[in-house]
């Protein structure tokens, strides 16, 4: 069994990101933190809703779920 490697996200700390989430959701915000399990803390988050509407949702913690093969 291979050892999990921590995500290489340090270069994105305190930078604005655009994230596509499960369920087709799209958010933008500033990466403030993460852990080896790909849990993300994103600040100043805005959800980009269908039709061009933008909803401010503030700070969020998003758990990443990998749905891939081996």
PyMOL Python script that loads the backbone (N, CA, C, O; Angstrom):
from pymol import cmd

cmd.read_pdbstr("""\
ATOM      1  N   UNK A   1       0.856  -1.181   0.000  1.00  0.00           N
ATOM      2  CA  UNK A   1       0.000   0.000   0.000  1.00  0.00           C
ATOM      3  C   UNK A   1       0.894   1.234   0.000  1.00  0.00           C
ATOM      4  O   UNK A   1       1.822   1.327   0.803  1.00  0.00           O
ATOM      5  N   UNK A   2       0.625   2.165  -0.880  1.00  0.00           N
ATOM      6  CA  UNK A   2       1.453   3.367  -0.968  1.00  0.00           C
ATOM      7  C   UNK A   2       1.033   4.397   0.075  1.00  0.00           C
ATOM      8  O   UNK A   2      -0.128   4.480   0.474  1.00  0.00           O
ATOM      9  N   UNK A   3       2.013   5.170   0.496  1.00  0.00           N
ATOM     10  CA  UNK A   3       1.764   6.220   1.486  1.00  0.00           C
ATOM     11  C   UNK A   3       1.173   7.441   0.783  1.00  0.00           C
ATOM     12  O   UNK A   3       1.638   7.840  -0.285  1.00  0.00           O
ATOM     13  N   UNK A   4       0.152   8.026   1.388  1.00  0.00           N
ATOM     14  CA  UNK A   4      -0.470   9.224   0.815  1.00  0.00           C
ATOM     15  C   UNK A   4       0.478  10.406   0.953  1.00  0.00           C
ATOM     16  O   UNK A   4       1.128  10.582   1.984  1.00  0.00           O
ATOM     17  N   UNK A   5       0.547  11.201  -0.086  1.00  0.00           N
ATOM     18  CA  UNK A   5       1.381  12.400  -0.068  1.00  0.00           C
ATOM     19  C   UNK A   5       0.499  13.612   0.199  1.00  0.00           C
ATOM     20  O   UNK A   5      -0.617  13.694  -0.314  1.00  0.00           O
ATOM     21  N   UNK A   6       0.994  14.558   1.001  1.00  0.00           N
ATOM     22  CA  UNK A   6       0.187  15.759   1.261  1.00  0.00           C
ATOM     23  C   UNK A   6      -0.007  16.553  -0.029  1.00  0.00           C
ATOM     24  O   UNK A   6       0.849  16.523  -0.913  1.00  0.00           O
ATOM     25  N   UNK A   7      -1.121  17.255  -0.136  1.00  0.00           N
ATOM     26  CA  UNK A   7      -1.361  18.046  -1.354  1.00  0.00           C
ATOM     27  C   UNK A   7      -0.322  19.150  -1.498  1.00  0.00           C
ATOM     28  O   UNK A   7       0.115  19.733  -0.506  1.00  0.00           O
ATOM     29  N   UNK A   8       0.068  19.434  -2.726  1.00  0.00           N
ATOM     30  CA  UNK A   8       1.051  20.482  -2.993  1.00  0.00           C
ATOM     31  C   UNK A   8       0.324  21.791  -3.265  1.00  0.00           C
ATOM     32  O   UNK A   8       0.289  22.276  -4.395  1.00  0.00           O
ATOM     33  N   UNK A   9      -0.252  22.349  -2.214  1.00  0.00           N
ATOM     34  CA  UNK A   9      -1.064  23.556  -2.356  1.00  0.00           C
ATOM     35  C   UNK A   9      -0.409  24.790  -1.741  1.00  0.00           C
ATOM     36  O   UNK A   9      -0.982  25.878  -1.793  1.00  0.00           O
ATOM     37  N   UNK A  10       0.781  24.638  -1.161  1.00  0.00           N
ATOM     38  CA  UNK A  10       1.423  25.784  -0.502  1.00  0.00           C
ATOM     39  C   UNK A  10       1.572  26.979  -1.436  1.00  0.00           C
ATOM     40  O   UNK A  10       1.435  28.126  -1.011  1.00  0.00           O
ATOM     41  N   UNK A  11       1.853  26.710  -2.706  1.00  0.00           N
ATOM     42  CA  UNK A  11       2.059  27.815  -3.649  1.00  0.00           C
ATOM     43  C   UNK A  11       0.777  28.588  -3.933  1.00  0.00           C
ATOM     44  O   UNK A  11       0.821  29.682  -4.496  1.00  0.00           O
ATOM     45  N   UNK A  12      -0.374  28.018  -3.541  1.00  0.00           N
ATOM     46  CA  UNK A  12      -1.656  28.686  -3.760  1.00  0.00           C
ATOM     47  C   UNK A  12      -2.188  29.386  -2.509  1.00  0.00           C
ATOM     48  O   UNK A  12      -3.245  30.016  -2.555  1.00  0.00           O
ATOM     49  N   UNK A  13      -1.461  29.278  -1.388  1.00  0.00           N
ATOM     50  CA  UNK A  13      -1.903  29.916  -0.145  1.00  0.00           C
ATOM     51  C   UNK A  13      -2.035  31.422  -0.340  1.00  0.00           C
ATOM     52  O   UNK A  13      -1.182  32.061  -0.956  1.00  0.00           O
ATOM     53  N   UNK A  14      -3.121  31.974   0.198  1.00  0.00           N
ATOM     54  CA  UNK A  14      -3.403  33.408   0.147  1.00  0.00           C
ATOM     55  C   UNK A  14      -3.574  33.934  -1.283  1.00  0.00           C
ATOM     56  O   UNK A  14      -3.384  35.122  -1.544  1.00  0.00           O
ATOM     57  N   UNK A  15      -3.931  33.046  -2.187  1.00  0.00           N
ATOM     58  CA  UNK A  15      -4.208  33.438  -3.569  1.00  0.00           C
ATOM     59  C   UNK A  15      -5.659  33.101  -3.906  1.00  0.00           C
ATOM     60  O   UNK A  15      -6.250  32.188  -3.330  1.00  0.00           O
ATOM     61  N   UNK A  16      -6.215  33.849  -4.843  1.00  0.00           N
ATOM     62  CA  UNK A  16      -7.594  33.618  -5.267  1.00  0.00           C
ATOM     63  C   UNK A  16      -7.647  32.388  -6.162  1.00  0.00           C
ATOM     64  O   UNK A  16      -6.872  32.257  -7.109  1.00  0.00           O
ATOM     65  N   UNK A  17      -8.575  31.489  -5.846  1.00  0.00           N
ATOM     66  CA  UNK A  17      -8.753  30.255  -6.606  1.00  0.00           C
ATOM     67  C   UNK A  17     -10.164  30.172  -7.158  1.00  0.00           C
ATOM     68  O   UNK A  17     -11.091  30.788  -6.632  1.00  0.00           O
ATOM     69  N   UNK A  18     -10.310  29.411  -8.214  1.00  0.00           N
ATOM     70  CA  UNK A  18     -11.613  29.069  -8.760  1.00  0.00           C
ATOM     71  C   UNK A  18     -11.752  27.561  -8.606  1.00  0.00           C
ATOM     72  O   UNK A  18     -10.938  26.808  -9.141  1.00  0.00           O
ATOM     73  N   UNK A  19     -12.775  27.111  -7.878  1.00  0.00           N
ATOM     74  CA  UNK A  19     -12.940  25.690  -7.569  1.00  0.00           C
ATOM     75  C   UNK A  19     -14.248  25.163  -8.129  1.00  0.00           C
ATOM     76  O   UNK A  19     -15.294  25.794  -7.979  1.00  0.00           O
ATOM     77  N   UNK A  20     -14.189  24.019  -8.767  1.00  0.00           N
ATOM     78  CA  UNK A  20     -15.398  23.343  -9.235  1.00  0.00           C
ATOM     79  C   UNK A  20     -15.663  22.208  -8.251  1.00  0.00           C
ATOM     80  O   UNK A  20     -14.822  21.326  -8.074  1.00  0.00           O
ATOM     81  N   UNK A  21     -16.827  22.231  -7.615  1.00  0.00           N
ATOM     82  CA  UNK A  21     -17.174  21.268  -6.576  1.00  0.00           C
ATOM     83  C   UNK A  21     -18.117  20.199  -7.112  1.00  0.00           C
ATOM     84  O   UNK A  21     -18.660  20.314  -8.211  1.00  0.00           O
ATOM     85  N   UNK A  22     -18.295  19.157  -6.307  1.00  0.00           N
ATOM     86  CA  UNK A  22     -19.264  18.117  -6.657  1.00  0.00           C
ATOM     87  C   UNK A  22     -20.635  18.750  -6.823  1.00  0.00           C
ATOM     88  O   UNK A  22     -20.943  19.754  -6.182  1.00  0.00           O
ATOM     89  N   UNK A  23     -21.446  18.169  -7.673  1.00  0.00           N
ATOM     90  CA  UNK A  23     -22.786  18.693  -7.893  1.00  0.00           C
ATOM     91  C   UNK A  23     -22.821  19.867  -8.849  1.00  0.00           C
ATOM     92  O   UNK A  23     -23.849  20.531  -8.982  1.00  0.00           O
ATOM     93  N   UNK A  24     -21.694  20.133  -9.526  1.00  0.00           N
ATOM     94  CA  UNK A  24     -21.666  21.212 -10.503  1.00  0.00           C
ATOM     95  C   UNK A  24     -21.528  22.603  -9.919  1.00  0.00           C
ATOM     96  O   UNK A  24     -21.640  23.586 -10.652  1.00  0.00           O
ATOM     97  N   UNK A  25     -21.287  22.719  -8.607  1.00  0.00           N
ATOM     98  CA  UNK A  25     -21.129  24.047  -7.997  1.00  0.00           C
ATOM     99  C   UNK A  25     -19.759  24.620  -8.330  1.00  0.00           C
ATOM    100  O   UNK A  25     -18.782  23.886  -8.478  1.00  0.00           O
ATOM    101  N   UNK A  26     -19.704  25.946  -8.444  1.00  0.00           N
ATOM    102  CA  UNK A  26     -18.469  26.649  -8.770  1.00  0.00           C
ATOM    103  C   UNK A  26     -18.307  27.791  -7.777  1.00  0.00           C
ATOM    104  O   UNK A  26     -19.202  28.626  -7.638  1.00  0.00           O
ATOM    105  N   UNK A  27     -17.168  27.832  -7.083  1.00  0.00           N
ATOM    106  CA  UNK A  27     -16.913  28.904  -6.126  1.00  0.00           C
ATOM    107  C   UNK A  27     -15.546  29.520  -6.399  1.00  0.00           C
ATOM    108  O   UNK A  27     -14.663  28.889  -6.978  1.00  0.00           O
ATOM    109  N   UNK A  28     -15.398  30.759  -5.969  1.00  0.00           N
ATOM    110  CA  UNK A  28     -14.120  31.460  -6.031  1.00  0.00           C
ATOM    111  C   UNK A  28     -13.834  32.022  -4.653  1.00  0.00           C
ATOM    112  O   UNK A  28     -14.744  32.474  -3.958  1.00  0.00           O
ATOM    113  N   UNK A  29     -12.567  31.993  -4.258  1.00  0.00           N
ATOM    114  CA  UNK A  29     -12.187  32.557  -2.974  1.00  0.00           C
ATOM    115  C   UNK A  29     -10.691  32.448  -2.755  1.00  0.00           C
ATOM    116  O   UNK A  29      -9.953  32.000  -3.632  1.00  0.00           O
ATOM    117  N   UNK A  30     -10.249  32.862  -1.576  1.00  0.00           N
ATOM    118  CA  UNK A  30      -8.831  32.889  -1.231  1.00  0.00           C
ATOM    119  C   UNK A  30      -8.510  31.698  -0.343  1.00  0.00           C
ATOM    120  O   UNK A  30      -9.122  31.514   0.709  1.00  0.00           O
ATOM    121  N   UNK A  31      -7.540  30.887  -0.774  1.00  0.00           N
ATOM    122  CA  UNK A  31      -7.142  29.708  -0.009  1.00  0.00           C
ATOM    123  C   UNK A  31      -6.418  30.139   1.263  1.00  0.00           C
ATOM    124  O   UNK A  31      -5.382  30.802   1.202  1.00  0.00           O
ATOM    125  N   UNK A  32      -6.965  29.759   2.411  1.00  0.00           N
ATOM    126  CA  UNK A  32      -6.365  30.114   3.701  1.00  0.00           C
ATOM    127  C   UNK A  32      -5.727  28.920   4.402  1.00  0.00           C
ATOM    128  O   UNK A  32      -4.875  29.096   5.273  1.00  0.00           O
ATOM    129  N   UNK A  33      -6.131  27.708   4.031  1.00  0.00           N
ATOM    130  CA  UNK A  33      -5.547  26.541   4.673  1.00  0.00           C
ATOM    131  C   UNK A  33      -5.993  25.246   4.019  1.00  0.00           C
ATOM    132  O   UNK A  33      -6.955  25.212   3.252  1.00  0.00           O
ATOM    133  N   UNK A  34      -5.261  24.169   4.346  1.00  0.00           N
ATOM    134  CA  UNK A  34      -5.580  22.841   3.836  1.00  0.00           C
ATOM    135  C   UNK A  34      -4.879  21.821   4.717  1.00  0.00           C
ATOM    136  O   UNK A  34      -4.005  22.168   5.511  1.00  0.00           O
ATOM    137  N   UNK A  35      -5.271  20.561   4.571  1.00  0.00           N
ATOM    138  CA  UNK A  35      -4.604  19.493   5.307  1.00  0.00           C
ATOM    139  C   UNK A  35      -4.279  18.350   4.346  1.00  0.00           C
ATOM    140  O   UNK A  35      -4.649  18.413   3.174  1.00  0.00           O
ATOM    141  N   UNK A  36      -3.592  17.304   4.824  1.00  0.00           N
ATOM    142  CA  UNK A  36      -3.214  16.199   3.932  1.00  0.00           C
ATOM    143  C   UNK A  36      -4.398  15.449   3.328  1.00  0.00           C
ATOM    144  O   UNK A  36      -4.226  14.698   2.368  1.00  0.00           O
ATOM    145  N   UNK A  37      -5.588  15.642   3.874  1.00  0.00           N
ATOM    146  CA  UNK A  37      -6.773  14.951   3.375  1.00  0.00           C
ATOM    147  C   UNK A  37      -7.541  15.792   2.356  1.00  0.00           C
ATOM    148  O   UNK A  37      -8.643  15.423   1.952  1.00  0.00           O
ATOM    149  N   UNK A  38      -6.967  16.915   1.943  1.00  0.00           N
ATOM    150  CA  UNK A  38      -7.569  17.838   0.975  1.00  0.00           C
ATOM    151  C   UNK A  38      -8.799  18.557   1.507  1.00  0.00           C
ATOM    152  O   UNK A  38      -9.669  18.949   0.730  1.00  0.00           O
ATOM    153  N   UNK A  39      -8.885  18.735   2.822  1.00  0.00           N
ATOM    154  CA  UNK A  39      -9.880  19.642   3.375  1.00  0.00           C
ATOM    155  C   UNK A  39      -9.339  21.044   3.124  1.00  0.00           C
ATOM    156  O   UNK A  39      -8.179  21.326   3.426  1.00  0.00           O
ATOM    157  N   UNK A  40     -10.167  21.917   2.578  1.00  0.00           N
ATOM    158  CA  UNK A  40      -9.740  23.267   2.230  1.00  0.00           C
ATOM    159  C   UNK A  40     -10.474  24.294   3.067  1.00  0.00           C
ATOM    160  O   UNK A  40     -11.651  24.120   3.383  1.00  0.00           O
ATOM    161  N   UNK A  41      -9.781  25.366   3.428  1.00  0.00           N
ATOM    162  CA  UNK A  41     -10.411  26.532   4.043  1.00  0.00           C
ATOM    163  C   UNK A  41     -10.269  27.668   3.039  1.00  0.00           C
ATOM    164  O   UNK A  41      -9.159  28.059   2.676  1.00  0.00           O
ATOM    165  N   UNK A  42     -11.410  28.190   2.595  1.00  0.00           N
ATOM    166  CA  UNK A  42     -11.433  29.234   1.573  1.00  0.00           C
ATOM    167  C   UNK A  42     -12.173  30.442   2.139  1.00  0.00           C
ATOM    168  O   UNK A  42     -13.293  30.315   2.633  1.00  0.00           O
ATOM    169  N   UNK A  43     -11.544  31.613   2.066  1.00  0.00           N
ATOM    170  CA  UNK A  43     -12.091  32.850   2.623  1.00  0.00           C
ATOM    171  C   UNK A  43     -12.610  33.741   1.492  1.00  0.00           C
ATOM    172  O   UNK A  43     -12.249  33.567   0.328  1.00  0.00           O
ATOM    173  N   UNK A  44     -13.461  34.695   1.861  1.00  0.00           N
ATOM    174  CA  UNK A  44     -14.041  35.635   0.887  1.00  0.00           C
ATOM    175  C   UNK A  44     -14.654  34.871  -0.291  1.00  0.00           C
ATOM    176  O   UNK A  44     -14.461  35.227  -1.454  1.00  0.00           O
ATOM    177  N   UNK A  45     -15.394  33.818   0.041  1.00  0.00           N
ATOM    178  CA  UNK A  45     -15.914  32.903  -0.974  1.00  0.00           C
ATOM    179  C   UNK A  45     -17.180  33.433  -1.631  1.00  0.00           C
ATOM    180  O   UNK A  45     -18.085  33.940  -0.968  1.00  0.00           O
ATOM    181  N   UNK A  46     -17.216  33.302  -2.938  1.00  0.00           N
ATOM    182  CA  UNK A  46     -18.378  33.684  -3.742  1.00  0.00           C
ATOM    183  C   UNK A  46     -18.781  32.474  -4.570  1.00  0.00           C
ATOM    184  O   UNK A  46     -17.955  31.880  -5.263  1.00  0.00           O
ATOM    185  N   UNK A  47     -20.066  32.111  -4.493  1.00  0.00           N
ATOM    186  CA  UNK A  47     -20.580  31.035  -5.332  1.00  0.00           C
ATOM    187  C   UNK A  47     -21.029  31.631  -6.657  1.00  0.00           C
ATOM    188  O   UNK A  47     -21.779  32.607  -6.695  1.00  0.00           O
ATOM    189  N   UNK A  48     -20.562  31.031  -7.734  1.00  0.00           N
ATOM    190  CA  UNK A  48     -20.926  31.467  -9.078  1.00  0.00           C
ATOM    191  C   UNK A  48     -22.123  30.622  -9.500  1.00  0.00           C
ATOM    192  O   UNK A  48     -21.961  29.499  -9.978  1.00  0.00           O
ATOM    193  N   UNK A  49     -23.318  31.163  -9.324  1.00  0.00           N
ATOM    194  CA  UNK A  49     -24.552  30.423  -9.597  1.00  0.00           C
ATOM    195  C   UNK A  49     -24.878  30.456 -11.090  1.00  0.00           C
ATOM    196  O   UNK A  49     -24.408  31.331 -11.817  1.00  0.00           O
ATOM    197  N   UNK A  50     -25.687  29.491 -11.538  1.00  0.00           N
ATOM    198  CA  UNK A  50     -26.109  29.499 -12.944  1.00  0.00           C
ATOM    199  C   UNK A  50     -26.800  30.820 -13.298  1.00  0.00           C
ATOM    200  O   UNK A  50     -27.486  31.416 -12.468  1.00  0.00           O
ATOM    201  N   UNK A  51     -26.610  31.256 -14.519  1.00  0.00           N
ATOM    202  CA  UNK A  51     -27.221  32.503 -14.962  1.00  0.00           C
ATOM    203  C   UNK A  51     -26.394  33.724 -14.621  1.00  0.00           C
ATOM    204  O   UNK A  51     -26.845  34.851 -14.828  1.00  0.00           O
ATOM    205  N   UNK A  52     -25.170  33.521 -14.094  1.00  0.00           N
ATOM    206  CA  UNK A  52     -24.294  34.638 -13.792  1.00  0.00           C
ATOM    207  C   UNK A  52     -24.474  35.262 -12.423  1.00  0.00           C
ATOM    208  O   UNK A  52     -23.752  36.196 -12.074  1.00  0.00           O
ATOM    209  N   UNK A  53     -25.427  34.764 -11.635  1.00  0.00           N
ATOM    210  CA  UNK A  53     -25.639  35.308 -10.295  1.00  0.00           C
ATOM    211  C   UNK A  53     -24.475  34.911  -9.393  1.00  0.00           C
ATOM    212  O   UNK A  53     -23.984  33.785  -9.465  1.00  0.00           O
ATOM    213  N   UNK A  54     -24.027  35.852  -8.531  1.00  0.00           N
ATOM    214  CA  UNK A  54     -22.945  35.587  -7.589  1.00  0.00           C
ATOM    215  C   UNK A  54     -23.479  35.735  -6.172  1.00  0.00           C
ATOM    216  O   UNK A  54     -24.059  36.764  -5.825  1.00  0.00           O
ATOM    217  N   UNK A  55     -23.283  34.702  -5.352  1.00  0.00           N
ATOM    218  CA  UNK A  55     -23.743  34.702  -3.966  1.00  0.00           C
ATOM    219  C   UNK A  55     -22.545  34.703  -3.033  1.00  0.00           C
ATOM    220  O   UNK A  55     -21.730  33.782  -3.079  1.00  0.00           O
ATOM    221  N   UNK A  56     -22.421  35.722  -2.185  1.00  0.00           N
ATOM    222  CA  UNK A  56     -21.336  35.783  -1.212  1.00  0.00           C
ATOM    223  C   UNK A  56     -21.646  34.820  -0.074  1.00  0.00           C
ATOM    224  O   UNK A  56     -22.715  34.887   0.533  1.00  0.00           O
ATOM    225  N   UNK A  57     -20.698  33.917   0.213  1.00  0.00           N
ATOM    226  CA  UNK A  57     -20.917  32.958   1.297  1.00  0.00           C
ATOM    227  C   UNK A  57     -19.830  33.006   2.361  1.00  0.00           C
ATOM    228  O   UNK A  57     -19.862  32.202   3.292  1.00  0.00           O
ATOM    229  N   UNK A  58     -18.867  33.919   2.257  1.00  0.00           N
ATOM    230  CA  UNK A  58     -17.875  34.125   3.308  1.00  0.00           C
ATOM    231  C   UNK A  58     -16.820  33.040   3.370  1.00  0.00           C
ATOM    232  O   UNK A  58     -16.302  32.604   2.343  1.00  0.00           O
ATOM    233  N   UNK A  59     -16.498  32.596   4.610  1.00  0.00           N
ATOM    234  CA  UNK A  59     -15.466  31.582   4.805  1.00  0.00           C
ATOM    235  C   UNK A  59     -16.106  30.202   4.842  1.00  0.00           C
ATOM    236  O   UNK A  59     -17.132  29.996   5.490  1.00  0.00           O
ATOM    237  N   UNK A  60     -15.483  29.254   4.134  1.00  0.00           N
ATOM    238  CA  UNK A  60     -16.007  27.890   4.114  1.00  0.00           C
ATOM    239  C   UNK A  60     -14.876  26.885   4.285  1.00  0.00           C
ATOM    240  O   UNK A  60     -13.721  27.150   3.954  1.00  0.00           O
ATOM    241  N   UNK A  61     -15.245  25.735   4.808  1.00  0.00           N
ATOM    242  CA  UNK A  61     -14.337  24.592   4.865  1.00  0.00           C
ATOM    243  C   UNK A  61     -14.949  23.544   3.963  1.00  0.00           C
ATOM    244  O   UNK A  61     -16.100  23.151   4.153  1.00  0.00           O
ATOM    245  N   UNK A  62     -14.201  23.095   2.998  1.00  0.00           N
ATOM    246  CA  UNK A  62     -14.709  22.126   2.030  1.00  0.00           C
ATOM    247  C   UNK A  62     -13.889  20.861   2.112  1.00  0.00           C
ATOM    248  O   UNK A  62     -12.665  20.891   1.983  1.00  0.00           O
ATOM    249  N   UNK A  63     -14.566  19.747   2.326  1.00  0.00           N
ATOM    250  CA  UNK A  63     -13.883  18.464   2.336  1.00  0.00           C
ATOM    251  C   UNK A  63     -13.900  17.900   0.931  1.00  0.00           C
ATOM    252  O   UNK A  63     -14.948  17.828   0.289  1.00  0.00           O
ATOM    253  N   UNK A  64     -12.740  17.505   0.465  1.00  0.00           N
ATOM    254  CA  UNK A  64     -12.595  16.957  -0.876  1.00  0.00           C
ATOM    255  C   UNK A  64     -12.860  15.464  -0.822  1.00  0.00           C
ATOM    256  O   UNK A  64     -12.294  14.765   0.019  1.00  0.00           O
ATOM    257  N   UNK A  65     -13.701  14.973  -1.696  1.00  0.00           N
ATOM    258  CA  UNK A  65     -13.978  13.539  -1.798  1.00  0.00           C
ATOM    259  C   UNK A  65     -13.481  13.066  -3.152  1.00  0.00           C
ATOM    260  O   UNK A  65     -14.011  13.458  -4.192  1.00  0.00           O
ATOM    261  N   UNK A  66     -12.464  12.225  -3.130  1.00  0.00           N
ATOM    262  CA  UNK A  66     -11.928  11.691  -4.382  1.00  0.00           C
ATOM    263  C   UNK A  66     -12.762  10.492  -4.793  1.00  0.00           C
ATOM    264  O   UNK A  66     -12.909   9.538  -4.029  1.00  0.00           O
ATOM    265  N   UNK A  67     -13.299  10.540  -5.982  1.00  0.00           N
ATOM    266  CA  UNK A  67     -14.131   9.447  -6.483  1.00  0.00           C
ATOM    267  C   UNK A  67     -13.439   8.792  -7.667  1.00  0.00           C
ATOM    268  O   UNK A  67     -13.998   8.693  -8.759  1.00  0.00           O
ATOM    269  N   UNK A  68     -12.223   8.352  -7.431  1.00  0.00           N
ATOM    270  CA  UNK A  68     -11.474   7.747  -8.523  1.00  0.00           C
ATOM    271  C   UNK A  68     -11.102   6.312  -8.224  1.00  0.00           C
ATOM    272  O   UNK A  68     -11.438   5.772  -7.170  1.00  0.00           O
ATOM    273  N   UNK A  69     -10.414   5.712  -9.152  1.00  0.00           N
ATOM    274  CA  UNK A  69      -9.968   4.328  -8.996  1.00  0.00           C
ATOM    275  C   UNK A  69      -8.747   4.232  -8.118  1.00  0.00           C
ATOM    276  O   UNK A  69      -8.449   5.143  -7.347  1.00  0.00           O
ATOM    277  N   UNK A  70      -8.047   3.135  -8.236  1.00  0.00           N
ATOM    278  CA  UNK A  70      -6.902   2.864  -7.368  1.00  0.00           C
ATOM    279  C   UNK A  70      -5.826   3.838  -7.527  1.00  0.00           C
ATOM    280  O   UNK A  70      -4.797   3.735  -6.858  1.00  0.00           O
TER     281      UNK A  70
END
""", "prot")
cmd.dss("prot")
cmd.show_as("cartoon", "prot")
cmd.util.cbc("prot")
cmd.orient("prot")
